């Protein structure tokens, strides 16, 4: 199981949101490239990046910050936020992003996701963010009537590399991950699932590790707060 240390970008800085609210953000580092180097130095095999401004704007906003991350590390980077068109997917992959994460467009234009998977095998993930069990989009500002599983099943057998499941109600508040819902999703679909939201301790990682069908776990605030040591977490997940 992989640990994906998270870099959430707002106005060029590394931040964490509380419950997905842009006005509830805390700045942890003003140098995204340096933050990425620190994660890589601690043994991170992937880095998870989100363009928060882009998620609300519907187009990339923090391109310079993402470029600084790509120039600073050699480990693969996955990126989500504001990726709504094929041209944007092509651009990010050409610039060095290993895997793009499609969220809002997965709900609103699933055909684009399937076409991207066909054109770029292994380089497209789907991000499903849930609020009250229903899919949230547009930077979590809108909630749909579709359940997480209903959306996930639309992408079975089309080549999605991973499905990133975030429980918004637990994101950024260190309340612990929604282990039951995450495990149930992983058991219900064939796409590898990455857990996100609420991870606050090594015990949370142990709880998730008990489900071998999970590909990995994303952690942000708990790392920045010092509750989780990246090197220790990786050792635990690899043991």
Buried (B, 14 or more C-beta within 10 A) or exposed (E): BBBBBBBBBBEBBBBBBBBBEBEEBBEBBEBBBEBBBBBBEBBBBBBBBBBBBBBBBBBBBBBEBBBBBBEBBEBBBBBBBBBBBBEBBBBBBEEBBBBBBBBBBBBEBBEBBBBBBEBBEEBBBBBBBBBEEBBBBBBBEEBBEBBBBEBBBBBEEBBBBBBBBBBBBBBBBBBBBBBEBBBBBBEBBEBBBBBBBBBBBBEBBEBBBEBEEBBBBBBBBBBBEEBBBBEBBBEBBEE
